[in-house]
Amino acid sequence: MGSLMQPLLSFLKNEDGPTAVEYALILSAILAACLLAVQTVGRVTQSSFEYSKQQIVSFMQSE
């Protein structure tokens, strides 16, 4: 029984696992923020191009 407890205690004392999990959580939060920023910029850019297109079509039809 003692031989089974030694690896378990060693695993619980090792801090590399939780540190890796913390880094993964931070990375996922940064990734989510980047994706949100790219989506927002994409929507604003699309809106700008749609407005420009409408203005050009309106100008071309008035002549």
One Martini backbone bead per residue (centre of mass of N, CA, C, O) as a GRO file, in nm:
protein
   63
    1MET     BB    1   0.055   0.064  -0.018
    2GLY     BB    2   0.302   0.258  -0.006
    3SER     BB    3   0.371   0.247  -0.316
    4LEU     BB    4   0.104   0.406  -0.399
    5MET     BB    5   0.145   0.678  -0.232
    6GLN     BB    6   0.404   0.805  -0.340
    7PRO     BB    7   0.309   0.905  -0.625
    8LEU     BB    8   0.071   1.072  -0.518
    9LEU     BB    9   0.232   1.268  -0.340
   10SER     BB   10   0.417   1.370  -0.562
   11PHE     BB   11   0.191   1.487  -0.741
   12LEU     BB   12   0.073   1.688  -0.524
   13LYS     BB   13   0.354   1.850  -0.490
   14ASN     BB   14   0.348   1.916  -0.775
   15GLU     BB   15   0.341   2.239  -0.967
   16ASP     BB   16   0.322   2.199  -1.283
   17GLY     BB   17   0.027   2.140  -1.344
   18PRO     BB   18  -0.117   2.400  -1.240
   19THR     BB   19   0.053   2.592  -1.412
   20ALA     BB   20  -0.043   2.488  -1.686
   21VAL     BB   21  -0.341   2.552  -1.639
   22GLU     BB   22  -0.310   2.855  -1.601
   23TYR     BB   23  -0.188   2.910  -1.879
   24ALA     BB   24  -0.430   2.800  -2.039
   25LEU     BB   25  -0.637   3.004  -1.931
   26ILE     BB   26  -0.495   3.258  -2.024
   27LEU     BB   27  -0.481   3.185  -2.324
   28SER     BB   28  -0.790   3.160  -2.366
   29ALA     BB   29  -0.855   3.454  -2.291
   30ILE     BB   30  -0.683   3.587  -2.509
   31LEU     BB   31  -0.817   3.448  -2.749
   32ALA     BB   32  -1.102   3.557  -2.700
   33ALA     BB   33  -1.026   3.858  -2.725
   34CYS     BB   34  -0.917   3.843  -3.014
   35LEU     BB   35  -1.175   3.738  -3.151
   36LEU     BB   36  -1.353   3.974  -3.069
   37ALA     BB   37  -1.187   4.195  -3.210
   38VAL     BB   38  -1.204   4.082  -3.499
   39GLN     BB   39  -1.511   4.086  -3.521
   40THR     BB   40  -1.550   4.388  -3.475
   41VAL     BB   41  -1.375   4.489  -3.708
   42GLY     BB   42  -1.534   4.341  -3.928
   43ARG     BB   43  -1.806   4.485  -3.886
   44VAL     BB   44  -1.707   4.774  -3.929
   45THR     BB   45  -1.592   4.731  -4.213
   46GLN     BB   46  -1.852   4.634  -4.347
   47SER     BB   47  -2.015   4.888  -4.286
   48SER     BB   48  -1.833   5.082  -4.443
   49PHE     BB   49  -1.863   4.945  -4.722
   50GLU     BB   50  -2.170   4.969  -4.741
   51TYR     BB   51  -2.183   5.276  -4.731
   52SER     BB   52  -2.006   5.328  -4.978
   53LYS     BB   53  -2.183   5.176  -5.177
   54GLN     BB   54  -2.438   5.347  -5.141
   55GLN     BB   55  -2.312   5.615  -5.228
   56ILE     BB   56  -2.228   5.527  -5.514
   57VAL     BB   57  -2.504   5.436  -5.616
   58SER     BB   58  -2.649   5.704  -5.565
   59PHE     BB   59  -2.470   5.875  -5.750
   60MET     BB   60  -2.511   5.709  -6.016
   61GLN     BB   61  -2.833   5.747  -6.022
   62SER     BB   62  -2.838   6.072  -6.032
   63GLU     BB   63  -2.704   6.088  -6.338
   0.00000   0.00000   0.00000
